[in-house]
């Protein structure tokens, strides 16, 4: 339902109600950081009752994040089963407890990224990601504090080159500089045949060209036997671009990157205001 971006304010409540009343949605997919999560990095307490309401009406829910699968499973442990996940920016998709899609990256590109990050004058830390675990070779407190936010299953090794195998799905690179302007150009040069996505102010993810959250959404819809047109997606940053383009109805958060606001169908309040919960609550009320 593409259309003019709708701003969430008092004057436009009636417009939003009319639109949501016409929506027939069966799957909600939302990014995590800057989208569903509050500024403290937590799932809002009101989400759990909303999830019960969604399930009670036959609407499925799945987080779609750059975070690893182990981290997402831990965060949504309270939800019980069934749960579906789009993890590692779409390189891993899980439904009914099984991995239904996994997209590895060429090992040669992984080696090139590790070397480029080491040789760069920019301070970068590399995370080599497999479906179940991630690996780092830096052990300084500042870097490990950032990495542990997103990677629950994280091991330290002496040499990242030694853990590069055919089942590496993503390389995540953290920089204390601005990721979009400083780190991303270097990493694109190191892995020109791969997808280099800025996933946050300080993070860049490198994946196979065929991997993104949008294709992951299509895979999940196919597994659920749900038309993609029946999906609603929320996002805030550049790694959500393909997800919002693929979804039946897309929402950019009010705190979103300008490029995300430009392609989304509508706008939701910011994550500070629990915008995902506000929009979904209104949609559920209007589809009674």
N, C-alpha and C positions, 0 to 999 in steps of 0.2 A: 504493500500500500504506500508507494512512494508519493511524496507530495511536499508541499511547503513545510519548512521546519516550524513546529509549534512550540512556543515558549510557555513554560508552566507558570502562570500567574493567575490572579483572581479574575481578571477580565476574560480569560480564555478557558475557564473551567467548563463552560457550556459546550464549547467547540470540542474539547477533549472528550467529554462525556458522550457526545453524539458519535464521535469516531470510534471510541472503544466499544460502544454498544453494538457496532456493526462488525466487530472483529470475532473471528472464530479461530482461536489459537489453541494448540495442543502441546506445544513445547516452548519453554522459556529457557534461553541460554544467556548467561551473563558473565562478563569479565569479572575479575576479582578486584585487583588493586585499582583504586580510583573510581570504581564502579559500584560493586556490591559492598565491599569492605568500607568501614568508616575510617577516618583519618588515623586512628590508632591501629589499624590493620586487623580489626575484628569483624566478624559477621554480626550485624545488628541483631539484638535480642528478638526484635519483632519478626525476624525472618522465619523462625521455626514454626510459628502458628500460621504464617502465610504459606509456607511449604505444605502444611497439612491441608489448608484450604485448596491449594492447587491440586494436590493429589486426590482430594475428595471429589474434584470435578473432572478428574481424568486428564489433568494437564501435567506433563512431565517437566522435570527441571534438570538442568545440567550446567555446572560451572565450566567456563572456557577460559583457560588461563595459561600464562607462560610458566606457572608453577609446575613442579613435578607431580606425578601421580601420587606418590606417597604422601606428599604434603596435602594435596586436596582430599585424599581419603581421611587423613587425620582431622582436617578442618570440618569435614562433614560427617564425622563419625556419629554425631548426635542424630543425624537424619535417618540412620538405619538403611535398610534396603527396601526397594531397589533404588540405586543411584547410578547415574551415568556421568562420565567425565570426558571433557576435552582438555588434555594436559599438554604441557610443553609446546604451547602455541600451535596445537593441532597435529603434532607429530605422533601423539598417542591418543586413541579414542577407546573408551571402555564402555560397554553396555552389558547389563546382566552379569557383572563380575568378570567378564572376559574382554581381552583386548581384541577389538574388531578391526582396528586399523593401526598400523605402525609404519612410519616413513623414515628410514635411515638416511644419513648423510654420507657422502663419499669419504672414506677414511683419509684419502689424500688431502682433501680440503681441511679436515680436522687438524692434521699435522701442520698444514700451512698456517692456519689460524693461530695455533699454539706458538709457532715460531714468530709470527708477525707481532703478536702481543708481547712476547718476551723482548723482541728487538726494538720495540717502539719507545720513543721518548715519553709517550703518554703513559701514565700509571694505569695499567689494566690488570685485572684478574680473570682467569679463564676457568669456566666450569664445563667439564665434559659430561654430557648427560646420556645415560642409558635408560631404558624404560623403567627400571626399578631402583636405580641408584645413580648418584652423581659424584664426580671426583674433582678435587682441586689439589694444587701443589703449593699454593700460598697458605701460610698459617698465621699471618699477622692479624691482630685482633679486629682491626677496623674492617678488613675484607671479609673475614669469617663471620662477623656480625651481620653483614649485608647478605652474604650467601645463605646463612642459616634461616633467614626470613622466608626463603622460597624453596629451599632444599632440605627437607627433613632427613632424608637418607643421603648423607653426605660423608664421603671418605676422603682423607688426606693421603696423597701418594707422593713419592719423591719426584717422579717424572711423569707428566701427563701423557707423553708420547707412548708410554708403556701400557696405558689403559685404552688406547684407541683400537676398536674392533669394528666388525661389520654391523653391530647393532647399536652404534652411537646414533642417536636420533637428533641431537641438537648440541650446539656449542653456545653457551651463554657467556657473555663478556661484561664484566662490571668495570666502570671507570669512575673515579672521583671527579672527573671533568664532565662536560656536557656530552652525553653520548651521541646525540644527533649530529653535532658539528665536529667533534674531535675524534671519537673512536670509530664511528660508522664508516667514514671514508677509507680509513686504513684497513678495516676488515673487509670492505667490498673489494679492495685491491688484492687482498690475500685470497679471497674465495669468490672470484668473479662469476662463476657459474652457479652460485648458490644464492638463496634468498637471505638477504641481510635486513633484519627488521629492528627498528628502534622500539623497544617494548617498555621503556620508561626513561626518566630523565638521565639515569645513570646506567642503563642496561641496553645491550644489543644482543639479539638472538640470531644465530646463523643456522639455517636449515636447508634441506633439499628444496629445489625450486617448486616441487609439486606439493609442498606442505604449507598449509595455512589453516586458520580457524574456520574459514568459509568452507573449504573442502571437507574439513572434519565435521562441520554441521551437516553437510549433505550426507556423509557416511552415517552419521548418527540417525538422521531422519529415515534413511533407507532401512537401517536395522530395526527401527521402531515402527516401520510401516506408517510413517507420518509424512504428509506432503511438506516440502520445504516452505511452501506458502503459508503453512499453519504454524510457523515458528516466529517467535518474538525474541530479538536480541538487544542487549545493552552493552555499550562499550565507551571507552574514553581515550584510548591512545592508538598509536599508529599500527600496532600489531592486531588491532580490532577491525581494521579497514575491510578485509575480505569477509569477515564474519557479518558485519553490518550490511555489506553489499549482497550477501547471499540470503540473508534472512527475509522472511515474508514481510516483517515490519521491524524497523530498526530505530533505536533510540540512542542519541548521543547524550552523555551526561553534560550538565551545565558547566562542569569543570573540564570538559574534553579538549583535546588538541583541536585547533582550528580546522585542520584537514578532515577530522572525524565529524565535526559539526557540519561541514560542507556536504557530506555524502549521506548523512542519516536522514531518515524520513521525518523524525520528530526529535524533540529535546525533552530530557527528563531533568528534574532537579539534581543538584550535585550530590555526590556521595556523602558530603557533610550533612545533608538534609535527608539521608536515606531515600534518595530519589527512586531507586529501583522498587523499593517497597511501596512508595507513594503511587507510582504508576500502576504497578500490578494490583494494588488494593483497589484502585479506581476501576481497573479493567474487570476485576472479579465482581465488583458491585454492579457494574453496568451490564454484565452478562448473566445475571441471575435469571 
